[in-house]
Amino acid sequence: MIADGPLRDADERLGPWITGSRLPDGAAEFLADLGGVAVAAPVLAAVAAWTAWRGRLDGVFRWWLAPVTAAVALAAVPALVIPLKVIVDRTGPPGMDGSGYYPSGHTATAMVAYGGAALLLLPHLRGTYARRELVISCALLNFGVGLGLVRRGYHWPLDVVAGWLLFGMVLQVMAIVIARHGRGPAEEGEPAQE
């Protein structure tokens, strides 16, 4: 059903509309590249290192848990994407060879890396405005990656949507783990660093 059928028909109608958009090729390529591991992983690594350092410095109980959770979430991307690509075995848009395009790995990587970085940074921001701006920026960045991938003809629109939905759930799990087990000052009588 995903590889063919009504969803494929929707992709074939929507895909050319996006690939024919006015977004310049260079800008689309830049946005698509932001979903690559070579760009996204170092961003998450830098934010994770900073939040670990900051958490330890501030005496946060389990200061290491949030950065480790983010790293595990990013490591889960290929572990989840590759089997799904094999199972679905969906061909790419015109001009792309082979199969295995669903879900988009670049979209998934961007969701986890930039979304994870935002989750790590949120507790360190003061005020609702700063937090809202971070969340909006993260959402726009992820939308831009997806738009770039479709505009350049690397993926069908639903490949990108699947990446957003599947790895939005991974971010939700990450947020729950961090909220339940990785925040708050050290309890009285417990060591500040674990």
N, C-alpha and C positions, 0 to 999 in steps of 0.2 A: 504494500500500500504506500510506503514511503518512497520506494524506488520508482514506482509507477503509479498511475491512477490519478484521482482528482487533485492530490497534493502536488504531483508533478505538473499537472496542467496549470495550477496556480503559479508555480515557479516559472513555468515557461511564458506565462503572461506578464508576471511582475519583473522577472529578471531582466529582460530587454529594456524595460522602462527605466530601470536603475542604471544599467550599463550605458544607456544612451543619455544619461543625465548630463548636466553642465559641469559637474565636479571635474576639475582638471585631472588628467591622468597622473601627474606628479603628486598632487595632493592625495588622490585615492591610493596610490602606491605607498606613500608615506603612512597613511592611516592603516592600511593593511599590514605594513611592516611592524607597526606597534603591537600587533598580536603575536609576533614571533617570540620564541623563547629567548633569543639573543638580546632582545630589548626588554621584554616584560619581566623575565626572571631576575635580572640585576636590580630592577626597580623594587621588586618585592624583597629581595635579599637586603638591600640597603635600608629599607624601612623596617624590616624585621630586626636587623642588627641595631638600629637606632633605638627601637622600642624596647629591645632586650636590655640594652645599656641603660636606657632611661628608667625602665622598671626596676632594675637592680639598684640603681642609684637612689631611687625614691623609696626603696624598701617594699615594693609590691610583692605580696605573697604569690608564689609561683610565677615570678616574673618571666620565666622561660616558656611558659605554656602557650601564650598567644603566638609568639614567633615560631615555635615548633609546629603548632597547629597550622599556621599559614604555609610553612614549608611542606608539611604532609599533604595539605590540600593541593598545592601545585604539583607535587609528585603524583598525586592521584589522577591528574589530567590525562597523561598518556595511558595509564592503567585502565581508565574508563573509556576514553575515546577510541583507542585502537580496536578493542573487541567490538564496539558498536559499529565502527566503520566496516569491519569484516562481516558482521552479521547482516547489516543493511545492504552493503555492496552497491551503493548508489553511484551512478556515473555522474561526472561533473558537467558543468555548462559547456556549450559549444567551444571548441578549441582546447579543452582540457582532456588529457588522455587518462584512460583507465577508470577505476572505480574507487570507492572508499572516501567519498566526500562528505558523508553525513554521520555525525555532526562535524562542524568546523572545529578543527583543533586550534587554529589561531584565535577563534572567538572564545573558546573554552579557556585558553591560556590567558587571554586578556581579562576575562571575567574574574578568574581566580587571582591573578597577579595584581591587577589594579583594584579590584574589589577587596581582596585581602589586605592590600596596603591601606586602603581607606578604613577598613575595620580596625586595623592596628593603630591608626592615627587618631581615630575619633575620640578615644578617652583622653587624649592629650590636648584636645582643642577646647578652648573656653567659649562658651556662648553658643546659642542656637544658630545664629547666622553663620558662623565659621563651619559648624558641622553640616549645615544644610548646603553650603557652597561646596564642601568637599564631596558630599554625596551626589550633588548635581554634576559636578565636574567628572566624577568617576562614571556616572551614567552616560554623559555625553561622550567621554572618551571611548567607552565600550560600544556605543552606537556608531561612532566614527570608524572604529575598527571594522565592524560588520558592514557598514556602508562601503568602505574601501575595498573589502574583500569581494563584495557583489559587483561594485562598479568596475573593478579590474577584471571581472569574469572568472575569478578563482573559485567561487562558490555560488550555489543557488541561494535565494533568500531564506528558504526553510532550513538549509544547513546552518545558517547563522542563528536563526531563531532557536533551533534545537540546542545550539551551544549556549545561548543565553539562558534558556529554561533549565537545562540539565545542571549547568554549573552555577546558576542562581541558587539551586537547592544545595549544592556543595557549600556555597557561601553562607547559606542559612545554618547549616550544621556547624560550620566554623564559628559563626556568631554565637550560637547556643553554647558551644564548648567554652569559648572565651568568657561569656557572661556567667556561666555556672561555676567554672573552675579556675579562671585565670585572672580575676580582678580583685581589688580590695586591698587595703593595707594589711600588713602582717598582724596576725592576732597577738594579743598581749601574751607574753611567755613563749611565743614561737619565734624561731629565728627569722630575720628579715629576708634572707635568701635561702631558697630551698635547693 
